[in-house]
Amino acid sequence: MEVQLYHLTKVCVKNMVKEKELNKEDWFFKILRPLEFVSKNNFANLSKTKGLEKTLNFLINQAPKEYSDLKNKLLSLCHNLEILSVEEKKERIKALLDILLSLNFSSKHEKEKNEEPCKIFDFPARKISFETYIKHKEILRKPVQFLKGVGPGIAKKFSKKGIHIIEDLLFFLPRDYEDRRKVIPIGDLMEGQRAVVFGEILKSGTAFFSKRKIFEAYITDGTGFLTLKWFNYNEKVWRKLLAPGKNIYAVGEISRFGRSLEMIHPEIIEEGDEEKIALEIGHIVPIYSSVEGVSEKYFRKIMKNAVEDYVDLLDNYIPADILKRRKLVPINIAVKNLHFPEADENIWILKREESIYHKSIAFDEFFFLELALALRKGKIKKECGIAFNVKSKLVEAFLKKLPFELTSAQKRVIEEIKQDMAKSLPMNRLIQGDVGCGKTVVAFIAALIAIDNGYQVALMAPTEILAEQHYHSFRQYAQLMGIHTALLTGGIPLSKKREIYHGLSTGYINFVIGTHALFQEKVDFKKLGLIIIDEQHRFGVLQRAALRDKAKGVTPDTLVMTATPIPRTMALTIYGDLDLSVIDEMPKGRKPIITRLFLDYNRGKAYEAVKEELKKGHQAYVILPLIEESEKLDLKAVTTHGEYLQKKVFPEYKVGILHGKMSSYEKEKIMHAFKRGDIHILVSTTVVEVGVDVPNATVMVIEHAERFGLSQLHQLRGRVGRSEFQSYCFLIAYKVSIESEAFKRLQVLCKSNDGFKIAEEDLKLRGPGEFLGTKQSGYLEFKKADLVKDYEILLWAREEAFKLIEKDPELKNYPILKEELMRRWEERLKLSEIA
């Protein structure tokens, strides 16, 4: 539900403004309220809040006269706030909070320290035996139902939240924190404030509110009166709990009804309930994601027991000197203080997840990942590789036959590849570059070096259609050089496969291009020297190793290509064991693609513009998210939309349909017809996302663009703009308002052709799992680490992990660290190969 802040704020403030100018403290709390609201729960409310800029401008203009300089600074931070991206909004809001919290209002709002106390860095170095480590792990792996206060029923509810064992519960960290360190006198309460009050019940009972029966209680502490209200209650229980004369604590948000202040559905704790008071009052209290059927108070009680009994069994595996150097704390201290912070902790840093404890957990998670990647990289560097002679006559002859000159970026990357191939260590390099930058030519030059040295080359692609496209592209180059190529996919007839198997085993075939079919047992290479893998992130992390195992005696060089721009944060995690080369320059003569966004009501204009391109003799793509109409989703589908375009919109042109459910033969037939120009408009799913190259296609329409990620849209857009002609990409979005996040997200694509900038924005918006797709989502699941927010911590972890492996390549001096590494990453990265 959207929250309209401006109207609510104006109503709250106008009466005070009429009476007198707001004093400093009143103004401070008024402006702090909307900022706290949108920033809580890691900015969970930001996207659904409307009118924030207007609200803040209104409140800033109410500032007392002595704050004129501060007022200008705050107004500048609010300027154009509504049109910024989510991440830019977050940064502005954090800056506003920092300025406001630097004001000294110790009487009502304790000023937080900017620095955290240094004493926590002086933790004792705790050494345990390997046997103790194993014993602790066994205890932490016990089912959660055996914990005090849980049992089978609650354990079943916990399982829905991914809490199965004690260790899972300890890492179920708070999503927010509530400041209950002080009991606020009723006379000092302010509307919108979340507070703890203590008072005597004067009277209680049922009443009627808009014909609805409610329960009310009136309390006082001598400084004022407060009404407590419940709309859902058990009258018998409430009459007993809230009997007149009792003293109680009430926790909740203060609201106003007429002239009276009230709390709706507050949390109540009786004066004599020492256990609950000790847990709920006088502290920074953790707020957890709700567990259905378990109250927040009861969940905190369970967590308190678990932390007290088991948190110190979370042994620290990272060397103490590394943690002290980075000013971090051991994992048990971090977890304990995140669940139940000390009273002197900085609550704002905790709320923003920027505390030393959050950083320590993020570092722990990144460190083990980078340690695993460092081990893999170290293992590959120790293997026996091939020292190729990189002065290749085939390469020289090929470059002379090319009808264009290589870009300086292509030349630089070729030199980096040559340096790797000349060494006796196996090459393990990633070529990263935007669509159309010329990675294919670079990869073919690497293939020529291997072939000129008497070795075979295998290129693996994630889909049959991409393998087929690569085959046609590489075959054109290969025919120039007299090289025998073959295509091996699941759809190739068995008789043809047998020919290819024979050609590979005898060495007649120099260069094979295929899909997962290259892994098959029957595939036997005579002398495999180079593996090229395209769009590696679609395979999963391990599959390039499976193809390497096809070589005999030596480890072949590996060259990984991706046209998906991966932000550096992702490259350090997905490709952390690879050396990186970036082709950051486009071939000369390429014009930037013009991208426009159309909403459903004016989509006809997009198709009119397509017609203009067709009249010039060019071709077009129309991309849709589904193959057939779905009753559940109101989306246009390839089959029905293709028929509609043929009959109603482009009757004078030939429309072809392409999707993943077609056989290889059908797909190839359609693509050949499109390349020849027999088909003018290709209506397709995202099977054309990568690899398809038709220079005469100058326009692409993407229906339901709001359903795609930015990186995928950029990939699709890369199918046009592959010639000297001006090309266009038309995004059509449905049921999207110009104020929505979807609209702003798509505008990013309209403003930029830089795939790396777009990928960074996509990563911020969708997170790593969505960014990579389902095959990799489990690979990068972290409990607290965030690839975007914690980028600096990732760099720390990488530096420390690689240093440690350089010093101790097999972790012989760190047996517990090695065992924990295997436990966390053995399955995901097959580290048993290293052990």
N, C-alpha and C positions, 0 to 999 in steps of 0.2 A: 504494500500500500504506500503511495507517495505521501510525503509529509510536506505540506505547504508552510514553511517556516515564517515567511514574512508576515502574513496575516496574524498568526498566533503571537509573534513577538510584538507587533505594533499594539495589539490589544493589551498585552501585559504591561507595556511601558507607558502608554499614553496617560494613564491616571497619575502616575508618579511625576511625569513631565509637567502636567498641568499644575500640580501642587508646588513644585520647586525644581530647581536644577538637580539632577542626580548627583549624589556625592560620589567620591572616588570608589568606595567599596561597593556601593549599589551598582554603579556602572560596570565595575569589574566583573561582578557575578552575572550581570545580565548578558554581557558579551561572551563570557566564558561558556554559558549554557549551550548555545547552538554549536560552538566549536567542540565541546565535549561530546555532544550528541552525535555529530557526524564522524568523530574520530574513534568512538568506542568500538570495541570488538574488531580492532584492526580495520577501521573505516567501513564496517559492514553497512552503515546507514547512508553512506555518501551517495551511492548511485540512485537511491530512491528519494533523496531529499531535493525538493524544488525551492527556488527562491533564496538560496543561501547568500549569493552576492548582494541581493537587495536587502536582505536581513542585516548582514554585517555592515553595509554602508549606512543603513538607518541607525544601527546601534553605535557605530563609530562617531557618527555626527552628534550623538547625545553626550559625547565625552566632555568632562569638566574643562573649563577654559585653560587651566594650567597644563593640560595634556595636548596643546595645539601641535607641538612638534611630533609627538607620538601619533596623534590623529592622522597626520599626513603620511607617515610611514605605513600605518595600518591600511589606509585607503589605497595606497599604491599596491600593496599586496593583494587587495581585493579586486583590483582593476581587471576586467575581462575574465573573472574567475569562472563564470558559467561555460565559457567556450573552450576552456582548457581540457586536456586529456585527464583521465582519472589520476595518473601518476603525478602530473603537474599540479593538480588540485591538492593532492596529499601533501606535496612539498610546501605549497603556499600555506595550507592550514597548520602544518607543523611550525612554520616560521611565525605565524600569528600567535600560536600557543606559546612559543618560546619567548616572544616579546612580552606577552601578557603575564606569564609566570615569573618574569624577571622583576615585576612590580612587587613591592613588599607589603603584603596584607596578612601578616602573621596572626592577627587577631581572629580572623575567620577562615583563612586558607593558608596553611603552613607552606611557606616558600620552600620549594624543593631544591636541594643542592644540585649543581650541574655536574659535579664529579662524584663518582662512587668512592666509598672509603677504600683506602689502599690495604687495610689490614687483611682483607680476604685473599690477597695474593700470597700471604704467608702460611699457606696450608702445609700440614706435615706430609712428607713423602711417605706414602703407605705401601709397604712391600708385602706381597702375599706369595705363598707357594703355589705351584701349579695345581696341586691337589685341592687346596682351598678354593682356587678359582673354579675348578670343576664342581666342587660341592656347592658353592654359591649359585652357579648356573642351574644346577639341578633344583635347588629351592625356588629360584625365580621362575622356573618353567612349570611350577605346580599350577594346576587349574585354579582359577580365581574363586571358584565356589567354596574352597576350603578356607577362605579368609574369614576373619571374625566379622559377623554381620552380613555376610553375603548369602551363601546357600544356593541350591540349584535354581530356584525361581529367579532371583536377582541375577545370577550368573547368565541365565538365558537372555535376560534383558541387556546385560553388558555385551554379550556376543554380537548383538546388532550394531554395536559401536566398535567392533573389532577388538574388544577386550576379552581375551581368552585365558591368559596366564597372568601371574602376578606382575611380571615385567611389563606386559601391555598396560596394566593399570597404572604403574608408576610413570609411564611415558604418556599417559592421557593427561596432557598438560592444560592448565587453565586457558580459557579464551579471553578472559578479562579479569580485572581486579576492582574491588570496591573498598573505598576508604572508610573503615569503621573504627579508626584509632581514637576518635573523640566523640563523646556524647555531647550533642548540641543543645543548649538551653532552648526551650520552646519559643521564648521571646526573641531569639536571634534567628529563627528559621526564615528562609526565603523561598518563594515560589520557584519551582524547578530544581531545587536542591535535593540531592539524595542524602538522607541523614539518619543518624541513630539518635533517638530521644529516650529519656527515662522519665516516667511520671506515675502518678497515682490515678487509678480509674475513679472518676466521680460518679458516673452512671453509665449503664449499658442496656441494650435491648433492641427489639425490632422496631422498624419504622417503615414508612412507605415513601418511595421516590419514583415519581412518574408512574404510579400504579404498580410499581414493583416493590416487593418486600425486601428490605435490606437489614443488615445488622450494624448498629452503630455503638461506638464507645467514645466517651469524652475523657480526656486525661489532662492533668496539669502538673507542672513541676514548680509552681510558685512564680514563674516568669511569664506565663501565658497559658493559653488553652489550645488543644489540638483535637480534631475529630478524626476517628479511625472508622473506615467504612468497609463492609464486605458485601458483595452481591451474590457470592457463592459461599455457603457456610452450612454447618451442622448446628442448629440452634441450641440443642442440648449441650453440646461440647463447648460452644462459644459462651454460653451463659455461665458455665462453670469456670472456664479459662479467664473470662473478663468480668468477674464479679466485682462490684464496687468495693473500694478499699484496698484492692490489690495493687502492688507496684510491678510495673512491667517495662521491658525494653521494647520499642517498636522501631523497625527498620523499613524504610521505603522512600518514595519520592513525594515531595511536598507539592500539593496543588492547591488551588484556591476555588472556593465555592462561595460566591457573594463576597462578604467581608472576612469570612473565616478560612483558616488554613486547614487542610485535611490530608490524610494519607489513605489511598485506596489499596485494599488488600495488602497491608503491611505484614512483615514477618514479626511474630510475637515471641518473646522469650520471658518467662517468669523470673522474678527476682531471685528465687531460691535455687534455680536450676544451674548450679555451678558448672557442670560439664558443658552445657550449651553456651553459657556465657563465656567460658574460657575459649571455646572454639569460634564463636561468632562475633564477639564484641571486643573492642580494644586492639584490633589488628587490621592489617591489610588483608581482606578476605578474598580468596580465589573464587572466580565464577567459571563454571565448567559448561561445556555443551550439554544440553539436557539429555538425560537418559529416560526414555519413556517408562513410567511406572515407578520411578525412584525420585523422591523429592530432593531438592538441591541441598537442604540441610543434612539429610540422611547420607547423600552421596559424599558430602564433605567429611562426615564422621567416618565412613568407610575408608576414605582416602587418608585421613589422619592416622588411622590405625595402620594402614599399609605402609605409609611413609615412615612412621615411628619404628615399625618392626622390620622393614625390609630394605629401605633405601640404601643403607650402608653395605648391602650385598652387591650393589652396583659398583663393582671394582673399577678403578681407573686404569686403563690400559695404555694410555698415551704417556710417554716419558714425562716426568714432572718438570724437567728442565725446559721442555718445549712449551708446556702450559705457562710456566713462569715467564718465559721470554715473551710470550704473546699476551701476558696479563689476563690469563683465563683461570678457571677453577676446575677441579676434578668433577666427573659426571655426577657422583653422588651428592656433592655439595650443590651443584647446579639444579638438579632435580628437586632436592629438598627445599631450596629457597624459592623455586618457582611455584611449588605447591603452597608453601606456607612462609611467605616473606617475613623478615624481621620488621619491627615497627619503624625502624629508621631508614628503610629502603625508599628509593625514589619511585613513587607510584606511577609517575608519568612515563618514566623510562620502562617500567614493567608493562604498562598499558600499550606502549608502542612496540613492545617486543625488542627493545634495544638494550636490555640489561646485560650485565656481564654473564648472567646465567643463561640467557637466550643465546648469546654469542658462543658460550662454551659448548652448548649442545649442538649448535650449527657447526662449530669447528670439529667436534667429535664425529659427526656424520660425514662431513666433507673429507676429513683426514683419512678415514677408513676407505672411502671411495678412491681417493687419490693414491693411497698406499697400494691398493689393489692394481690401479692402472700403472703405477711405477714398477710394481713387480712384473706385470705383463710386458711392459716396455723393456725392462732389464733382461727378461728371459729371451725376448726376440733378439736383443742386441748380442746375446751370448751364443746364439745359434750360428751354425755354419752357413753362410750365404754364398752368393755368386759375385765375383769381381768382374763385371762386364767391361769390355773394351768399348768405351763410349764414343770413340772416333769412328762413327759408322758411315760407310759409303752409301748405304741405303737412305740414311737421313739426309745426307748431302744431296742425293739425287731427288729425293722427295721435295725438299725445300725449293729446288730449282723449278719443279713442275707446278708448284702451288700458284694459282692465279692472283694471289694477294700476299701482302707482307704481314708477317706476324706482329702483334702489338708488343710494346716493350714489356708489358706484364707477362705475356706468354713466353717471351724469351727468357725473362728472369726465372720463371717457374721451371722451364726446360733445363736451365743451368742447375737449379737446385736438385732436380731429378737425376741429372747426369752425375752430380757429385755423390749422391746416394748410391747409384747403380755401380759406380766405379769401385766402391768399397766392398770388402769381403763380408761385411755385416749385411743382413737382410734389410732392404728398404721397407719402411712402413710409413708411407706418406699420404696425406690427404690433400687433394686439390679442391679448393673451395672457390666458387665463383658464381656470379649471377647468371641468369638465363641468357644465352646468346653470347657469352664472353669468349668462347672458343676453347673449351676444355677438351673437346673431342680430338682436335688436331694435336694438342699437347700429349694426350694419352696415346695417340697413334705413333707419335715420334718415340715415346718410351717403348712401345711395342716393336718398332723397327729396330731399336738398339738390341733388344733381346733376341729377335729373329736373326739379325745379322751375326749374332754370337752363337747361332745354332740351337737356340731354345724355342720352346712353344709359349704362346700367350693365351690366357683364358680371360674373357670378360664376362662378369656375372651381373645381370640386371634383375630387378625385383618382379617385373611382369613380362608376360609374353610379348605384349605389344611394344614395350620399350626395348626388349631384346631384339625384336624384329626391326625396329627403327634403327638401332645401333648397327645391326647387321648390314642393312642397306647403306648406311652412312660409311661404315668402315670398309665395306666391300668396294665402294667406289675408289677409295684411296688404295686399297690392297691390289686391285686390278692394275692400277698404274705401275705398281712395284712388283708384279708377278708373284704375289703372296696368295697361298691357298687358304681360304676362309670357310667356315661352316657355322650353321645356326643349329643349336641343340636346345629344344624346349619340349615340354610334355606333349604338345600337340603335333610333333613331327611323327610321321608314319614309322612303324617299327623297322621296315626294310631300310628306310633312309637312315634311321638311328644306327643300324648295324654298320652301314658304310662309314658313318662318322666315327663310331667306336674304333673301327679298323684304321681309319686315317689318323686318329689320335695316337693309337698304340704304335703305329709304324713311323710316325713323325711326318707323314705326308701333309697333314693339315697343320699349318703353322699357327693359325689364329682361330680360336673357337669362341663364339658368342652365345650365351645361353642364360637360362634361369636356374632354379634349384636342380634342374635335371643334371647339371654339371657335378653335383655331389654323388650321383648314383654309383653303386659299386662297379657297374659294368664300364664306367668311364676310367680309362687307363691311359695316362699320358706317357709318351716315350721320354720327354725331357722338358718338363714344365719349368719355366724360368721367371715368368711374370704373371701376376694376377691383377686384373683391373676390376674394381667393384664400383658399380654406379648406384647412387642413392642408397648408401650403406645404411642409413638410419631406418630404412623400411624393412631390413632383414632381421634386425635384432643384433645384439652386440657380438655374438659368438661365431656367426656363420662364415666369416672370412677365414677363420682358423680351419674349418672343415675342408675348404678348398685347398688350403696350403698343404694339408696332409696328403694330397694327391701327388705331390712331388716326391722324387726318389733321391735319398741321400742328402740333399741340401735343401735349405729353406728358400723358396722363391721370393723375389721382391713383390711387395704389395703396394698397389697404387689405388687409393680410394677417391672417387669423384662424387661431388654433390652439387647440384644446381639449387638446392634449398639453402638460402643464406642462413647460416646458423650463428647466432650471437656468440661472442667470445665466451660468455659464461657457460653456454651449452657445449661449445667445442671442447672446453676443458673437462667436461664430464662424459659426453658421448664419445669423443675422439681423444681422450686424455692420453692414450698410449701411442698416438700417431704424431709425426711431425707435420706441421701445417704450412701449406703454400696457398696463397690467395691470388687469384687473377682478378684484379680490381680495375680493369680497363676494358672498354668495349671496342670492337673493331671500328675502324674509321668508316664514316658514311652512314652509320646507324642513327636514325632520328628517334628521340624519346617518344614513347607511346603516349598519346593523349587519352586520359581516362576521365570518363564522365559518369556521374551518378544520376539515375532516373528513378523516381518513385512510380508505383504501379499506375497512377492516374495519367502519367505522360509517357508510358513505355512505347506508345506508338511512334514517338519522335525518334527513339533509338532505332527502330526498324526502318524508318524513313531514311535515316543516315546510312544504314546498311545498304539500302537500295542504291544510294548514290555511289557507294564503293563498287557494287556489282556492275553498275553501268560503265565504270571505268575498266571493266575486265578483271577485277580482283575477286577474291573469294572470302568467305566468312565462316566463322565458328559460332554456334549457339550452344552454350553449356548449361546443363540442368543437373540437379542433385539426385533425381530418381530415374529408374528405368520405366516403371509403370505407375499409373495413377494409384494413389493410396487414399483409402477412406479416412485414415487417422490423420494424415497430414495434408493440408490444403496446398500442395505443391504441384507445379506443372511437371510433367514427366516426359522423358525422351520420346517414347513411342507416340503418345497422343499429341504432344506439342509439335513433333516433326510433321505429323499428318496435317495439323492445323496450318503450319507455316507453308506447306506445299500447296494446299488447296486455297487458303484465304489470303495469304500475305505475299507469297512469291510464286504464283502459278506459272510465271514465264521462266523460272529458273529450276534447276534440278536440286532437290533436297535429299541428302543421304543421312542415314541414322547409324550411329556407332555406340556400342556399350560393352561392358565387360562380360556379359552373359553370352555373347556371340562366340562362335567357334573361331579358332585362329584363322582358318581359311576365309571365313566371312569378313573378319576384321581386316585382313590383309587386302582382300578384294576391294572393300570400301575405301581403304586408305590409298591404294593405288589409283583408284578412280578419282579421288580428291586431288592427289598429286598431279595427275594428268590434266585436271581441269574439267573432267566429265561431270563431276559434282561441284556445284557452286556454293552450296551451304551445307556444312557438316553439323548436324545436331547430335550432341554427344554428352556422355557423362564425363567424369574427371579422368577417364582413361587417357585423354590427350594431355594430361597435366605436364608430363615430362617426355622428352624424346622426339615428339612429332615435329617434323620440320617441313613446312610448305611455305616458301618465301612469298608466293603470290597471295597468301591469305593476309589481309590487312586490317580486318576488323573482327572483334570478338564480342559477343553479347553473353553476359552471364546472368541467367535468370535466378531469382532468389539468392542474390549475392549475400544477403544477411545471414544465410545458412553456412557460409564458408569462413574459414579463418583467413586472416590477412595474408599469411605466407602462401597459403594454397591459392588464393586469388592472384597473387603476384606470379606464382608458378604458371597458372593458366594464362595469364596475360602475356607471358613470355613466348607463347606459341605464335603471336603476331609480332610485327616489328623486326622481321628477319630479312629485310631487304632495304633498298634505298627509298622505298615508298613510305609516305607518312602512314602510320598505323593507329588504330583506335581500339579502346576497350570500353564497352558500355556496361555498367553495373546496374541491374534492375532489382530494386528492393521492394518488398511487399509489407504492408501494415507496419511501416516504420515512420515515425514522426521526426521532424527535423531537430527536435530537442533530445531525441533518444541517444543512448550510448552507441547503438548499432549505426546510426547515421554518422555520428562523429568518427566512429571507427572506419567506416568506408571512405570518409573524406580524407583519411590518412593516405589511402591508396591513390586518390585523385591528385594529391599534392606532391607525391614522391614516386620516383622510379627506382630509388635506391633500395634494393632488396634487403640490405643489412639493417637499415633504419626501420624498415617495415617489420622485419623479423624481431627486432628488439621490442617494438610496440606490441607485436603479437604475443611475445613471451610474457610481457607485463600483463596483458589482458587475459590470457587463457591459461598461463602456467605451463610447466614443462610436459606434463602428461598429455594434455590436449594438443600442445604444440607438436609433439612428436608423433602422436597417434597411438592407438591401442597397443601395438606390438612393443613399444618402449615404455609405456606408462609405468609399469611395475619396476622398471630398471631405475627410475629416478624418483622413487617415493621416499621422501624424508619425513621424519617426525616433526621437526621444527625448522630445519634449514630451508632457505628460500633462495633460489638461484639468482633472482633479480636483486632482492634487498640485501642479501648477504654476499654479494660478489667479492668484496674485499676480504671477507673471511675465507672464501673459497681459494683466493690467491695465497693467503697465509698457509692454508692447509696443504695446498699443492707444493709450495716451497718447502715446507717442513717434511712432508712425506717423501719427496724426491731426494732431499738431503739425507734422510735416514736410510733409504734404500741404497744410495750411493756409498754410505759409510758401512752398511751391513746388508749386502744384496739378498741374503737368504734369511734375514732376521734371526740369526742364530743366538744373538744375545738378548732377544726379546721373545721367548717362547709363548708367553701368555698373550702378548700383542698379536703374534702370528696366529694363534689358535682362535682368538676373537675375530681376526680378519677373515679366517676361513669360515667361521660360523656365519658371518654377515654376508660375505660376497662369494663364497665357493660356488653356490648354485648359479648365481647371476653372471659370474665371470669365469667359471670353470677354473678356479685357482688351484685345484688339485693337480693340474698339469705342471704347476710350478713347484709345489711342495716336495 
